[in-house]
């Protein structure tokens, strides 16, 4: 779990306070038409009570965080993320919109300004607030099935029509042991009657204790030919300070053991052969491989060592940046499946058009990509991390059907 200095927390509070001061300045302007002094003062009081309460909560959390059990820490931090975003973003939009309207006042007459600007201001503040509330309390568990058909000329004929479910980034610690939240996802996946289920990493946020009780939930996942997984950057315990190397190693071992309990074969720089009527395909899996600051545990050469003569390979690799660096044009791997980005849990998906701020960090961040005869699919993730919501980037279950050219 990332640790922030007290100075960083104070700086965050100062930024929040600055935005609130600007928001309050414009709030005074748009409430001028209100004649009731009592109503005005009630609005102002509610504004500052919320602001002071939020800043106080942030400071108290930082002071008391070390005294709280790890299970409680994750829950409190995720709630605070949600509260901060739901407060900060609407007020920032409100300040920007009202500032633009007042500084381009020539568009409205003086009489219109007294009515139109306050209405637009209120709308610009409240709409983002309710959108964020929807993202936190509804969209975060609205699992969506993306259906993708891939045509591969290397696919052996007896594997035509192969059905694969691809999921990624569960981050089970974020669910705070609310096992029922994944029931709908489990039902959707099993209803697809898939041949394989592939999971591309980030099972936890950091700790093996996050897995408590989840084995009875995830063991319900069924696939005809097998269930495979690889590790993500959060699965190594690298984002926490450990009292000894032995405790970190035990944490890691417990995570590995969990995969056995739920019936997933964990591929750690390894490959597995699947055979049908004397035809074979290879399922290849590497440990996490990412560009710095992410560590590179993955060893693709090692993973491919025993399957170099197999004409059709599917690679599971958590970080999509691995595809350009070591896979496409460097190997004959037909399909690479990845996750990691979550689509930033916020963006736009309209028909075949998609956009998210994460695109400025990752060239391949969500959906299907192709170079020559090689495919990459980046799953948007089934869980969440940090901000406890999803805005325009619903949690994803991917169904991939393979066909021959």
N, C-alpha and C positions, 0 to 999 in steps of 0.2 A: 504494500500500500504506500503510495507516494506520501512523503512527509513535507510539510511546508513550515518555514520558519515563522516565528511570531511577527517578525517585521513584514513578511509577505502578506499575512492575514490582516495586519493593520493597514497596509497599503490598499488591499482589496476593499476594506471598509471605507477608506477615504474616497476611493473612486465611487463606491455606491452612494456615499453621502453627497458627493459633488453632483452626481446625476440627479439625486433627489432634490437638492437645492435648486437646480435649474428647472426641474419638473414643477416644483412648488411655485417658482416665479411665474411660470406660464399658467399654472393652476389659478393663481390670483387674478390673472388677466381674463381667463375664460369664465370665471365665476362672478364677474362684475354684474351681469344682468340679473343675478339672483338677489331678490329684495329681502329675503328672510335672513336676518343676522344669525339666528339660531342654526339654520341649515348650513350657512357658510362656515360657521365655527365648528360645526359637527364634521364637515368634510375635511377642514384643515386638521382638526384633532385626530381623525381617523388616519389621515395621511402620515402624520408624524409618529403616531403610536406604532403603526406598521413599520416605518423606517427604523425607529429606535429599537423596536423589538427584534428586527432582523439583524441589525448590527450587533446588538447585545448577544443574541444567540450565537453568532459567528465567533465572537470573542470568548464567550463562555465555553463553547465547544472546543476551541483550541486549548484552553486552559485545562479542561477536564478530560480531554481525549485519552491521555495516557492512563487514566484511572478506570476507564471503561473496558469491559471485556471485548476482545476482538470481534465477536459476533455482533455486538451492539455498535461498535465503531462503524462498520460498513453500512448498517441501517441508518444511523444518524447522518453520516456523510452524504449518502445518496439522497436522503430527504432534504438536507440542506442545499445540495446542488439544485434540486427541483424548486425549492423555495426561492433561492437566489436568482435563478434564471427567470422564474415566473414574475419576479419583481423587477429585475434589472432590464430585461429586454423590452417589455411594454413601456416602461418609463423612458427608455432611450428613444424608442420609436416616437413616443408622444412628444419629447423635446425636439427631435429633428423635424417632425411634421409641422408642429406649431411654429417653430422658428422660421421655417420656409414660408408658411402662410403669412406671418406677420411682416417678414421682410420683402414679400412680394404683394403687399397689401393693395396694390393698384388694381388687382383683378376684381376686388369687391368694392362696392360702395361702403361708406361709413356705417350705414344702417345694416347692410348685409353682413358686414364684418362682425357686428355684435351677436348675430345669430349663427351664421354659417361656420365661422372659425371655431367657436366653442363646440359645435356639434361634430365637426371633423376631428377636433382635438380629442374629444371624449371617445369617439369611434376608434381613432388611431391608437388610443391607449388600452381600451377594454377588449377590442378584437384580438390583439396578440395575447392578452392575458388568458382569454377563454380558449384560444387555440392551443396554448401551452398546457392548460389544464386538461384539454382533450388528449394531448400527446402523452401526458403523464398517467391519466386515469383510465384511458380507453385504448388508444392506438398501440400502446406498448405491448399489449397482449392480443392484438388482432393479427393472428398469424396468417400469412398469405402464401399460397402455393403458386410458384412461377413454373410454367410448363415450357420446357425447351426441347426442341428436336435437333439433333446433330447428325449430319451426314458425313460418314467417314469411309473413305475408299479402302483404308487398311483393315477395317473391321472384318473379322472372320465371319463367314456366312452363317454359321450356326449360332452366332451371338447377335444376329439381326433382331431388332426389337427389344434389346436389353433395356431394362428400366432401372434407373438409379435415383435414389433420393440423396440429395446433398444438403447437409445442415452444418452450421458452424457457430462458433462463439456463443456458447450457452451461458458462460459466466454465472454459474449456479449460485454463487454467494450473493448475487444481487437480488435473488428471489426470496431471501430471508426465510428459507424452509417452508415457503407457501407452495406445497407440492401440487395443489390443484391448478395452479396457474399454467402448468404445462399439459394438462389433461387434453385440451382441445388440439394442441400440436401433436400429441401422441396419436390421437384418433385420426387426424388428417393424414399422418404419415402411414399408419397401418392400413388405412382405407385405400391408399395408392397401390397396395399389393406389389411392392417393389422387389426386384432381384437383389439389389445391394442397398445398404445405407452407408454413406461415407460422411464422417465427421472430421472437419478440418481445423480442430484445435480451439484453445481457450475454453477448457471445461470449467475452470474456476477463475476467480479473480487473483488468488495467490495461495490459498491455504487448503489443505486436504480436509480440514474439518467442515468446509463448506459443503462437502459431499454427503454429509450425514443424512440418511434416510432417502436419498435420491436413487439408490440402487433399485429399490422396489418400483420406482416410477420409470426409469430409463430401461430397465430390463424388459419392459413390455413391448419395446420396439421390435418389430419382426421383419425379416427379409429372407427371401428364399435361398439365396446363395451365400450370404454372409454380411457381417457388419464390420467395418474397418474405421480406424481413426489415426490421427497424428496429433502431435502436441503443438500448442501455440505458445507465444511468448509469455503469457501469464501462467503457464502450467509449471514453470521451473522454480517458482518461489523467489525470483530475482528482485521483486519489488517490495521486499521486506528486509528488515534487519534481524538477523538470527543470532541467538546467544552462542551458538556453536555450529560448525559445519555439519556435525552429526545430525542436529535437529532439522536442518534444511534437507539433508539427504533422506531422512525418515519421512519428511513431508512429501518429497518427490516420490519415494517408494509407495506411499499410501495412495497417491494419485494413480500411479501405474497399476496398482492392485485393483483399484476401482473398476478399471476397464475390463478386467477379467470377470468381475462380479456381474457386469451388465452384458456380457457376451460380445464385446467388441474386441477385435484383434488390433492391437496397437502396433503400427509399423514405425520403427525407429531406425531410419536409414536402411530399410529392408524392403523386400518385395514378396508378393505371394502370387502363385500361378493358379489360374482358374481354367479348367479343361472341360470341353464339350465335344464329344465325338471326334477325338484326336486333334481338335483345334484348341489353341491356348491364347489367353490374354494375360497380361501382367498388371497387378495392382501394386503400385510403387508408393512408398510413403517416406518422407524425410522429416527429421526433427526441424524445429523452427529455424528458418533462414530469413533474415531481414537485413536491410541496410542499416548501418550505425545510426542511432545508438542501440538498435536491437542486436542481440547476440546471434551469432551464426553457429548453431549446433548442427545444422543440416549438412549431410554429406551425400550429394546426389550420385557421385561416382560410385561410392560404396553401395548405395541402394540399387543401382543398375547393374552391378557386377554380375549377378547370376541370371539376369533376364535380357542380356544384350541381344540375344538371338530371337526374342519374341517380337513379332511385327507390330502388335497393337498394345500400347501401354497407356494406363491412366495413372497420373501422378496426383497425390494428395500433398499439398504444401501450404502451410498456413498463410504465409505472407505473399500477396500477388506480385510484389516487386521481384520475387525470385524468378518469375517466368521470363522476363526480359534478360535478366542477368545470366541465367544458366540453362534455361530450358529451350525457348524458341530459337530455332536455327542452330542451336548447339547440340540438340538431341533429336531423336525421332519419336518422342513422346507425343501421342495424338491429342490427349486431353489433360489439362491441368485444372484441378479444383482448389480454390483458395477461399479465404475469408478475411479476417483481421480488421478491415476498414469500418465495418458496420454501416457503410454508407454515411458515416458520421452521425447516424440516427436522426438526420435532418436533411431534407432536400426536396426535390420535385421529381415525381414519376408520372408522366403524362404520355400514355400510349407507348411509343418507342423512344420518347425523349426523356432523358434523366439529367439531373444536375444536383450537385452538392458542393459545398466549399471544400470537401475532402479531395476533390479532383485536382486542386492546386498542390496537393502533397503527393498523391498517388495517381499515376497515369491510368492505371487500371484499378477501379475502385468499386464497381458494382455491375453485375450482369455479364453478358457474353462478349468476348473479344476473339478475333481470329487473325492469324498471320500465316499465309500460305495454307498448309494443310493442318495446322496446329491450332487448337482451341484453348482458351482460358475462360473459366467461369468463376466469378467472384460473388460469393454469397453475402448477403447483407446482414447475416447473423440472426440467431433465434432469440438471444437474450439481449442484455444491455449492460453498459458500464459507464459509471460517472453520472451523467444526466439520466434520471429514471423515467425516460419517455422516448417516444419516437414521433417525429413530425414529418409526414410525407415519405417516410422510409420504414415501412412496416416490417416486423420480424418475418424472416423468410424461410420457407421450405421450398427447395428446388427439386422438381421432377425432371430428369433428363432421360430422353428416349434416344437410343442409338439406331441409326439406319445406315445402310450402305449407299454410296453414290450410285 
